[in-house]
Amino acid sequence: MASVSGKYAITLSAILSASFAVSGCNALTAVKQAGITGNDDAAESAQEGRQAGDGLTRDRNVSSKDVPVETSQQLELSSGSAPLPRQVYSAKGEKVPYVPEKNPYTRDTTPVPTEARAMFVAASTQFKRGDLTGARAKFGKISDKYPHLAGPWVRLGDIAQRDGKHAEAAGHYKKAIGLNKKNVNAYIALALVQRKQGQFNSAQNTYLAALDVWKDFPEAHLNLAILYDLYANRPEAAQKHYEAYYFLTGEKDKSVRKWLVEVKHRTGIEESFIDIPPAGVAGEPLGEVDKASVTSGPENPG
């Protein structure tokens, strides 16, 4: 099965364009200094551009302090349903390799002003070095001079989030999405700060919106599963999206495999939501996992 997570091999030009373009940008892209002069580091730079999303997907061990009591809301499942990938079979009953939908922001080639690129690289360097004050000033200048670019707004959101200013960060992420609705990582970042503010229904809707833009977005599926699992006690809903992430990432993530096995123990649903073979074709079992490693399940955030 093809894996879609961490394999966005795109050119440097595409990476830079994705950081700024009105359509199809990855506004969380952090351009590596080593990748400025050519395409050798393109794949690594693309991977780095997804670090914010990757970090969010692992944020399961959350302290109760992370959720303000005065703003916490009971999560209600949305009436809409997020699309799930589906394993296809040939007429002979053989599995057909799944071809995931490509990330929309990587396909954009909208030209970006040379000056804007240089300014963004300089600001990103300061951000990576921890100079948040200097980076904030530079990203602010970019957003003033090039108000149609979404990338600087996501970086401003990242800085605000590091400062613990979640409401301000959410405003910046929403601004970025307004400028570029294909900015899938901005949705993930926004959902995180919404969850940190106890706005669980809003976070759910943001993940669903991300999946509406890109139905095969692995991190959106995983974050949605975690939200359902830890904050709503909806294991069946969580199981669907754990399985979607596991499927889309080539079934290589051992941690998510354990979480999926654990949630299946709770739901009692052994059938796959994704791999549904035709009549007469046996499905592949998930396999056994050391029960001692899964019986406790995910840590309850309170």
QUIGI-V662679 format. One record per helix or strand. SS is the DSSP state (A for helix, B for strand). FROM is the first residue (numbers start at 1). LEN is the number of residues. If there is no record, write none. Layout:
SS,FROM,LEN
SS,FROM,LEN
This chain:
A,12,9
A,33,3
A,42,7
A,51,7
A,64,3
A,69,3
B,88,2
B,95,2
A,104,4
A,114,16
A,132,14
A,151,12
A,166,14
A,184,13
A,200,14
A,218,14
A,235,14
A,254,14
A,291,3
